[in-house]
Amino acid sequence: MSEPNGAASTPSAKGPADSAPATKATPAAKAKPPALEDKPFAEFVPQIFLPALAKEMQVYGGPSPELSFEQAPMPVVGSDCWVVKGSMPRGRRFWLCFTTTDIHGPKTFSLAESGSEPTLLESFLIDERKATLPLLVSRVVSRLNGQKWLGPN
C-alpha cells in the first residue's frame, strides 16, 4: 500500500542502539597488579614465601629458624621434589615438599624431633583450591605451633 503522498511505506532503519541516548565513555579500569602467587615458582618460594614464613615464626618469639629451599629427596619416601627445609632450636626439623613446580600443586609436610628422622609424611593443604601466601604461611605456622615448637609453649 502507498502512503497518502504516494510513497511506499518502509520500516524504520533505526535499531535499538540508534534510539538510545549517547553515553560518555568510562575510563578503563585500573589493571590490578599480578598476585604474588602468580610469580614463577623458583622466585616465589625463596624470595617471598621464606621471608614471610620466617617473619611470622619470629612473632612467636625465640631465635630465627634456619630455612632453605632446594631440590632434594622427599622425607620418608625419597622421591625427588622441591623442599623447604626448616631447622629450629633443639634440633627440631620440618620439611614442606612441593611435588611439582607449582604452589597450587600437591604438597606434603613432615617433621622430626631432635635426634630422629621423619617417619610420617602428611598431605598439606589438600582441600584448598588455591594456595595463597597468607594461607601457606599460616598453615605451616599453625602446624608447628600445634607441635608446641614455637614460642614459650
PyMOL CGO cylinders between C-alpha atoms (Angstrom):
from pymol import cmd
from pymol.cgo import CYLINDER

trace = [
    CYLINDER, 0.00, 0.00, 0.00, 1.13, 3.50, -0.60, 0.3, 1, 1, 1, 1, 1, 1,
    CYLINDER, 1.13, 3.50, -0.60, 1.26, 6.42, 1.76, 0.3, 1, 1, 1, 1, 1, 1,
    CYLINDER, 1.26, 6.42, 1.76, -1.11, 9.33, 1.28, 0.3, 1, 1, 1, 1, 1, 1,
    CYLINDER, -1.11, 9.33, 1.28, 1.61, 11.25, -0.55, 0.3, 1, 1, 1, 1, 1, 1,
    CYLINDER, 1.61, 11.25, -0.55, 2.17, 8.29, -2.83, 0.3, 1, 1, 1, 1, 1, 1,
    CYLINDER, 2.17, 8.29, -2.83, 5.41, 6.99, -1.22, 0.3, 1, 1, 1, 1, 1, 1,
    CYLINDER, 5.41, 6.99, -1.22, 5.67, 3.34, -0.23, 0.3, 1, 1, 1, 1, 1, 1,
    CYLINDER, 5.67, 3.34, -0.23, 5.93, 2.61, 3.49, 0.3, 1, 1, 1, 1, 1, 1,
    CYLINDER, 5.93, 2.61, 3.49, 9.31, 1.31, 4.63, 0.3, 1, 1, 1, 1, 1, 1,
    CYLINDER, 9.31, 1.31, 4.63, 10.29, 0.06, 8.05, 0.3, 1, 1, 1, 1, 1, 1,
    CYLINDER, 10.29, 0.06, 8.05, 12.47, 2.38, 10.11, 0.3, 1, 1, 1, 1, 1, 1,
    CYLINDER, 12.47, 2.38, 10.11, 16.18, 1.77, 9.65, 0.3, 1, 1, 1, 1, 1, 1,
    CYLINDER, 16.18, 1.77, 9.65, 16.84, 2.81, 13.23, 0.3, 1, 1, 1, 1, 1, 1,
    CYLINDER, 16.84, 2.81, 13.23, 17.61, -0.02, 15.62, 0.3, 1, 1, 1, 1, 1, 1,
    CYLINDER, 17.61, -0.02, 15.62, 17.68, -0.02, 19.45, 0.3, 1, 1, 1, 1, 1, 1,
    CYLINDER, 17.68, -0.02, 19.45, 21.24, 1.33, 19.55, 0.3, 1, 1, 1, 1, 1, 1,
    CYLINDER, 21.24, 1.33, 19.55, 20.32, 4.26, 17.33, 0.3, 1, 1, 1, 1, 1, 1,
    CYLINDER, 20.32, 4.26, 17.33, 17.45, 5.35, 19.53, 0.3, 1, 1, 1, 1, 1, 1,
    CYLINDER, 17.45, 5.35, 19.53, 19.41, 5.23, 22.83, 0.3, 1, 1, 1, 1, 1, 1,
    CYLINDER, 19.41, 5.23, 22.83, 20.98, 8.45, 24.07, 0.3, 1, 1, 1, 1, 1, 1,
    CYLINDER, 20.98, 8.45, 24.07, 24.74, 8.69, 23.71, 0.3, 1, 1, 1, 1, 1, 1,
    CYLINDER, 24.74, 8.69, 23.71, 26.67, 7.76, 26.86, 0.3, 1, 1, 1, 1, 1, 1,
    CYLINDER, 26.67, 7.76, 26.86, 30.03, 9.01, 27.98, 0.3, 1, 1, 1, 1, 1, 1,
    CYLINDER, 30.03, 9.01, 27.98, 32.92, 6.60, 27.63, 0.3, 1, 1, 1, 1, 1, 1,
    CYLINDER, 32.92, 6.60, 27.63, 34.07, 5.27, 31.01, 0.3, 1, 1, 1, 1, 1, 1,
    CYLINDER, 34.07, 5.27, 31.01, 37.77, 5.31, 31.78, 0.3, 1, 1, 1, 1, 1, 1,
    CYLINDER, 37.77, 5.31, 31.78, 39.45, 1.94, 31.60, 0.3, 1, 1, 1, 1, 1, 1,
    CYLINDER, 39.45, 1.94, 31.60, 39.54, 0.16, 34.94, 0.3, 1, 1, 1, 1, 1, 1,
    CYLINDER, 39.54, 0.16, 34.94, 42.93, 0.18, 36.58, 0.3, 1, 1, 1, 1, 1, 1,
    CYLINDER, 42.93, 0.18, 36.58, 44.73, -3.06, 35.98, 0.3, 1, 1, 1, 1, 1, 1,
    CYLINDER, 44.73, -3.06, 35.98, 45.35, -4.99, 39.18, 0.3, 1, 1, 1, 1, 1, 1,
    CYLINDER, 45.35, -4.99, 39.18, 48.97, -5.87, 39.75, 0.3, 1, 1, 1, 1, 1, 1,
    CYLINDER, 48.97, -5.87, 39.75, 49.60, -9.62, 39.44, 0.3, 1, 1, 1, 1, 1, 1,
    CYLINDER, 49.60, -9.62, 39.44, 49.22, -11.58, 42.66, 0.3, 1, 1, 1, 1, 1, 1,
    CYLINDER, 49.22, -11.58, 42.66, 52.41, -12.60, 44.46, 0.3, 1, 1, 1, 1, 1, 1,
    CYLINDER, 52.41, -12.60, 44.46, 51.39, -16.22, 43.96, 0.3, 1, 1, 1, 1, 1, 1,
    CYLINDER, 51.39, -16.22, 43.96, 51.49, -15.72, 40.18, 0.3, 1, 1, 1, 1, 1, 1,
    CYLINDER, 51.49, -15.72, 40.18, 55.25, -15.17, 40.24, 0.3, 1, 1, 1, 1, 1, 1,
    CYLINDER, 55.25, -15.17, 40.24, 57.39, -18.04, 38.95, 0.3, 1, 1, 1, 1, 1, 1,
    CYLINDER, 57.39, -18.04, 38.95, 57.74, -20.85, 41.48, 0.3, 1, 1, 1, 1, 1, 1,
    CYLINDER, 57.74, -20.85, 41.48, 61.54, -20.52, 41.67, 0.3, 1, 1, 1, 1, 1, 1,
    CYLINDER, 61.54, -20.52, 41.67, 61.11, -16.83, 42.55, 0.3, 1, 1, 1, 1, 1, 1,
    CYLINDER, 61.11, -16.83, 42.55, 58.06, -17.04, 44.81, 0.3, 1, 1, 1, 1, 1, 1,
    CYLINDER, 58.06, -17.04, 44.81, 59.31, -19.64, 47.28, 0.3, 1, 1, 1, 1, 1, 1,
    CYLINDER, 59.31, -19.64, 47.28, 62.79, -18.31, 48.14, 0.3, 1, 1, 1, 1, 1, 1,
    CYLINDER, 62.79, -18.31, 48.14, 62.14, -14.58, 47.71, 0.3, 1, 1, 1, 1, 1, 1,
    CYLINDER, 62.14, -14.58, 47.71, 58.59, -14.21, 49.02, 0.3, 1, 1, 1, 1, 1, 1,
    CYLINDER, 58.59, -14.21, 49.02, 57.45, -17.29, 50.96, 0.3, 1, 1, 1, 1, 1, 1,
    CYLINDER, 57.45, -17.29, 50.96, 60.60, -17.98, 53.02, 0.3, 1, 1, 1, 1, 1, 1,
    CYLINDER, 60.60, -17.98, 53.02, 60.97, -14.38, 54.34, 0.3, 1, 1, 1, 1, 1, 1,
    CYLINDER, 60.97, -14.38, 54.34, 57.23, -14.23, 55.15, 0.3, 1, 1, 1, 1, 1, 1,
    CYLINDER, 57.23, -14.23, 55.15, 57.41, -17.58, 56.96, 0.3, 1, 1, 1, 1, 1, 1,
    CYLINDER, 57.41, -17.58, 56.96, 60.49, -16.57, 58.96, 0.3, 1, 1, 1, 1, 1, 1,
    CYLINDER, 60.49, -16.57, 58.96, 58.86, -13.27, 59.94, 0.3, 1, 1, 1, 1, 1, 1,
    CYLINDER, 58.86, -13.27, 59.94, 55.65, -14.97, 61.08, 0.3, 1, 1, 1, 1, 1, 1,
    CYLINDER, 55.65, -14.97, 61.08, 57.55, -17.60, 63.07, 0.3, 1, 1, 1, 1, 1, 1,
    CYLINDER, 57.55, -17.60, 63.07, 59.51, -14.85, 64.85, 0.3, 1, 1, 1, 1, 1, 1,
    CYLINDER, 59.51, -14.85, 64.85, 56.24, -13.30, 66.00, 0.3, 1, 1, 1, 1, 1, 1,
    CYLINDER, 56.24, -13.30, 66.00, 56.04, -16.22, 68.43, 0.3, 1, 1, 1, 1, 1, 1,
    CYLINDER, 56.04, -16.22, 68.43, 59.42, -15.33, 69.91, 0.3, 1, 1, 1, 1, 1, 1,
    CYLINDER, 59.42, -15.33, 69.91, 62.63, -17.26, 70.13, 0.3, 1, 1, 1, 1, 1, 1,
    CYLINDER, 62.63, -17.26, 70.13, 65.52, -17.47, 67.69, 0.3, 1, 1, 1, 1, 1, 1,
    CYLINDER, 65.52, -17.47, 67.69, 65.04, -17.28, 63.95, 0.3, 1, 1, 1, 1, 1, 1,
    CYLINDER, 65.04, -17.28, 63.95, 64.58, -20.60, 62.20, 0.3, 1, 1, 1, 1, 1, 1,
    CYLINDER, 64.58, -20.60, 62.20, 67.04, -21.63, 59.52, 0.3, 1, 1, 1, 1, 1, 1,
    CYLINDER, 67.04, -21.63, 59.52, 65.11, -22.00, 56.28, 0.3, 1, 1, 1, 1, 1, 1,
    CYLINDER, 65.11, -22.00, 56.28, 66.34, -23.28, 52.92, 0.3, 1, 1, 1, 1, 1, 1,
    CYLINDER, 66.34, -23.28, 52.92, 64.82, -24.16, 49.58, 0.3, 1, 1, 1, 1, 1, 1,
    CYLINDER, 64.82, -24.16, 49.58, 66.30, -26.86, 47.37, 0.3, 1, 1, 1, 1, 1, 1,
    CYLINDER, 66.30, -26.86, 47.37, 65.58, -29.84, 45.21, 0.3, 1, 1, 1, 1, 1, 1,
    CYLINDER, 65.58, -29.84, 45.21, 66.07, -32.91, 47.39, 0.3, 1, 1, 1, 1, 1, 1,
    CYLINDER, 66.07, -32.91, 47.39, 64.60, -36.30, 48.29, 0.3, 1, 1, 1, 1, 1, 1,
    CYLINDER, 64.60, -36.30, 48.29, 61.22, -36.15, 49.99, 0.3, 1, 1, 1, 1, 1, 1,
    CYLINDER, 61.22, -36.15, 49.99, 61.41, -37.34, 53.60, 0.3, 1, 1, 1, 1, 1, 1,
    CYLINDER, 61.41, -37.34, 53.60, 60.18, -40.87, 54.28, 0.3, 1, 1, 1, 1, 1, 1,
    CYLINDER, 60.18, -40.87, 54.28, 59.65, -41.89, 50.62, 0.3, 1, 1, 1, 1, 1, 1,
    CYLINDER, 59.65, -41.89, 50.62, 62.78, -40.48, 48.97, 0.3, 1, 1, 1, 1, 1, 1,
    CYLINDER, 62.78, -40.48, 48.97, 61.23, -39.27, 45.70, 0.3, 1, 1, 1, 1, 1, 1,
    CYLINDER, 61.23, -39.27, 45.70, 62.72, -36.11, 44.24, 0.3, 1, 1, 1, 1, 1, 1,
    CYLINDER, 62.72, -36.11, 44.24, 60.86, -32.84, 44.93, 0.3, 1, 1, 1, 1, 1, 1,
    CYLINDER, 60.86, -32.84, 44.93, 61.32, -29.18, 45.82, 0.3, 1, 1, 1, 1, 1, 1,
    CYLINDER, 61.32, -29.18, 45.82, 61.68, -28.82, 49.58, 0.3, 1, 1, 1, 1, 1, 1,
    CYLINDER, 61.68, -28.82, 49.58, 61.51, -26.01, 52.09, 0.3, 1, 1, 1, 1, 1, 1,
    CYLINDER, 61.51, -26.01, 52.09, 63.67, -27.26, 54.95, 0.3, 1, 1, 1, 1, 1, 1,
    CYLINDER, 63.67, -27.26, 54.95, 63.38, -25.71, 58.36, 0.3, 1, 1, 1, 1, 1, 1,
    CYLINDER, 63.38, -25.71, 58.36, 65.73, -26.16, 61.31, 0.3, 1, 1, 1, 1, 1, 1,
    CYLINDER, 65.73, -26.16, 61.31, 64.67, -24.94, 64.70, 0.3, 1, 1, 1, 1, 1, 1,
    CYLINDER, 64.67, -24.94, 64.70, 66.21, -24.77, 68.16, 0.3, 1, 1, 1, 1, 1, 1,
    CYLINDER, 66.21, -24.77, 68.16, 66.85, -28.06, 69.97, 0.3, 1, 1, 1, 1, 1, 1,
    CYLINDER, 66.85, -28.06, 69.97, 67.45, -29.88, 66.68, 0.3, 1, 1, 1, 1, 1, 1,
    CYLINDER, 67.45, -29.88, 66.68, 63.84, -29.88, 65.52, 0.3, 1, 1, 1, 1, 1, 1,
    CYLINDER, 63.84, -29.88, 65.52, 63.33, -30.01, 61.75, 0.3, 1, 1, 1, 1, 1, 1,
    CYLINDER, 63.33, -30.01, 61.75, 60.46, -29.76, 59.30, 0.3, 1, 1, 1, 1, 1, 1,
    CYLINDER, 60.46, -29.76, 59.30, 60.01, -30.18, 55.55, 0.3, 1, 1, 1, 1, 1, 1,
    CYLINDER, 60.01, -30.18, 55.55, 57.38, -28.67, 53.26, 0.3, 1, 1, 1, 1, 1, 1,
    CYLINDER, 57.38, -28.67, 53.26, 57.58, -30.54, 49.96, 0.3, 1, 1, 1, 1, 1, 1,
    CYLINDER, 57.58, -30.54, 49.96, 56.22, -29.43, 46.60, 0.3, 1, 1, 1, 1, 1, 1,
    CYLINDER, 56.22, -29.43, 46.60, 55.77, -32.37, 44.22, 0.3, 1, 1, 1, 1, 1, 1,
    CYLINDER, 55.77, -32.37, 44.22, 55.58, -30.01, 41.21, 0.3, 1, 1, 1, 1, 1, 1,
    CYLINDER, 55.58, -30.01, 41.21, 56.92, -26.55, 40.45, 0.3, 1, 1, 1, 1, 1, 1,
    CYLINDER, 56.92, -26.55, 40.45, 53.53, -25.04, 41.25, 0.3, 1, 1, 1, 1, 1, 1,
    CYLINDER, 53.53, -25.04, 41.25, 52.49, -23.75, 44.67, 0.3, 1, 1, 1, 1, 1, 1,
    CYLINDER, 52.49, -23.75, 44.67, 48.94, -24.84, 43.92, 0.3, 1, 1, 1, 1, 1, 1,
    CYLINDER, 48.94, -24.84, 43.92, 50.04, -28.43, 43.21, 0.3, 1, 1, 1, 1, 1, 1,
    CYLINDER, 50.04, -28.43, 43.21, 50.24, -31.31, 45.70, 0.3, 1, 1, 1, 1, 1, 1,
    CYLINDER, 50.24, -31.31, 45.70, 52.26, -30.63, 48.84, 0.3, 1, 1, 1, 1, 1, 1,
    CYLINDER, 52.26, -30.63, 48.84, 53.36, -32.71, 51.82, 0.3, 1, 1, 1, 1, 1, 1,
    CYLINDER, 53.36, -32.71, 51.82, 54.64, -31.85, 55.28, 0.3, 1, 1, 1, 1, 1, 1,
    CYLINDER, 54.64, -31.85, 55.28, 56.91, -33.78, 57.61, 0.3, 1, 1, 1, 1, 1, 1,
    CYLINDER, 56.91, -33.78, 57.61, 58.71, -33.10, 60.87, 0.3, 1, 1, 1, 1, 1, 1,
    CYLINDER, 58.71, -33.10, 60.87, 61.23, -34.69, 63.19, 0.3, 1, 1, 1, 1, 1, 1,
    CYLINDER, 61.23, -34.69, 63.19, 62.30, -34.15, 66.77, 0.3, 1, 1, 1, 1, 1, 1,
    CYLINDER, 62.30, -34.15, 66.77, 65.95, -33.84, 67.67, 0.3, 1, 1, 1, 1, 1, 1,
    CYLINDER, 65.95, -33.84, 67.67, 67.98, -36.97, 67.00, 0.3, 1, 1, 1, 1, 1, 1,
    CYLINDER, 67.98, -36.97, 67.00, 65.29, -38.69, 64.94, 0.3, 1, 1, 1, 1, 1, 1,
    CYLINDER, 65.29, -38.69, 64.94, 64.35, -38.95, 61.30, 0.3, 1, 1, 1, 1, 1, 1,
    CYLINDER, 64.35, -38.95, 61.30, 60.87, -38.16, 59.99, 0.3, 1, 1, 1, 1, 1, 1,
    CYLINDER, 60.87, -38.16, 59.99, 58.60, -41.19, 59.88, 0.3, 1, 1, 1, 1, 1, 1,
    CYLINDER, 58.60, -41.19, 59.88, 55.34, -39.65, 58.70, 0.3, 1, 1, 1, 1, 1, 1,
    CYLINDER, 55.34, -39.65, 58.70, 54.50, -37.76, 55.51, 0.3, 1, 1, 1, 1, 1, 1,
    CYLINDER, 54.50, -37.76, 55.51, 51.31, -35.69, 55.79, 0.3, 1, 1, 1, 1, 1, 1,
    CYLINDER, 51.31, -35.69, 55.79, 49.27, -34.24, 52.94, 0.3, 1, 1, 1, 1, 1, 1,
    CYLINDER, 49.27, -34.24, 52.94, 49.35, -30.46, 53.17, 0.3, 1, 1, 1, 1, 1, 1,
    CYLINDER, 49.35, -30.46, 53.17, 46.56, -28.08, 52.07, 0.3, 1, 1, 1, 1, 1, 1,
    CYLINDER, 46.56, -28.08, 52.07, 44.76, -30.76, 50.07, 0.3, 1, 1, 1, 1, 1, 1,
    CYLINDER, 44.76, -30.76, 50.07, 41.31, -29.17, 50.41, 0.3, 1, 1, 1, 1, 1, 1,
    CYLINDER, 41.31, -29.17, 50.41, 42.32, -25.73, 49.20, 0.3, 1, 1, 1, 1, 1, 1,
    CYLINDER, 42.32, -25.73, 49.20, 41.72, -24.85, 45.56, 0.3, 1, 1, 1, 1, 1, 1,
    CYLINDER, 41.72, -24.85, 45.56, 44.21, -22.01, 45.54, 0.3, 1, 1, 1, 1, 1, 1,
    CYLINDER, 44.21, -22.01, 45.54, 47.28, -21.63, 47.70, 0.3, 1, 1, 1, 1, 1, 1,
    CYLINDER, 47.28, -21.63, 47.70, 47.96, -18.04, 48.74, 0.3, 1, 1, 1, 1, 1, 1,
    CYLINDER, 47.96, -18.04, 48.74, 50.93, -16.62, 50.59, 0.3, 1, 1, 1, 1, 1, 1,
    CYLINDER, 50.93, -16.62, 50.59, 48.95, -15.95, 53.79, 0.3, 1, 1, 1, 1, 1, 1,
    CYLINDER, 48.95, -15.95, 53.79, 47.41, -19.43, 53.66, 0.3, 1, 1, 1, 1, 1, 1,
    CYLINDER, 47.41, -19.43, 53.66, 50.74, -21.21, 53.16, 0.3, 1, 1, 1, 1, 1, 1,
    CYLINDER, 50.74, -21.21, 53.16, 52.41, -19.20, 55.95, 0.3, 1, 1, 1, 1, 1, 1,
    CYLINDER, 52.41, -19.20, 55.95, 49.55, -19.55, 58.43, 0.3, 1, 1, 1, 1, 1, 1,
    CYLINDER, 49.55, -19.55, 58.43, 49.18, -23.30, 57.93, 0.3, 1, 1, 1, 1, 1, 1,
    CYLINDER, 49.18, -23.30, 57.93, 52.89, -24.01, 58.38, 0.3, 1, 1, 1, 1, 1, 1,
    CYLINDER, 52.89, -24.01, 58.38, 53.00, -21.82, 61.50, 0.3, 1, 1, 1, 1, 1, 1,
    CYLINDER, 53.00, -21.82, 61.50, 49.81, -23.42, 62.80, 0.3, 1, 1, 1, 1, 1, 1,
    CYLINDER, 49.81, -23.42, 62.80, 51.25, -26.90, 62.26, 0.3, 1, 1, 1, 1, 1, 1,
    CYLINDER, 51.25, -26.90, 62.26, 54.47, -26.02, 64.09, 0.3, 1, 1, 1, 1, 1, 1,
    CYLINDER, 54.47, -26.02, 64.09, 52.62, -24.27, 66.89, 0.3, 1, 1, 1, 1, 1, 1,
    CYLINDER, 52.62, -24.27, 66.89, 50.44, -27.38, 67.25, 0.3, 1, 1, 1, 1, 1, 1,
    CYLINDER, 50.44, -27.38, 67.25, 53.66, -29.30, 67.99, 0.3, 1, 1, 1, 1, 1, 1,
    CYLINDER, 53.66, -29.30, 67.99, 54.49, -26.66, 70.64, 0.3, 1, 1, 1, 1, 1, 1,
    CYLINDER, 54.49, -26.66, 70.64, 57.62, -25.77, 68.68, 0.3, 1, 1, 1, 1, 1, 1,
    CYLINDER, 57.62, -25.77, 68.68, 57.01, -22.03, 68.57, 0.3, 1, 1, 1, 1, 1, 1,
    CYLINDER, 57.01, -22.03, 68.57, 57.38, -19.55, 71.37, 0.3, 1, 1, 1, 1, 1, 1,
    CYLINDER, 57.38, -19.55, 71.37, 57.15, -20.31, 75.06, 0.3, 1, 1, 1, 1, 1, 1,
    CYLINDER, 57.15, -20.31, 75.06, 54.61, -23.14, 74.72, 0.3, 1, 1, 1, 1, 1, 1,
]
cmd.load_cgo(trace, "trace")
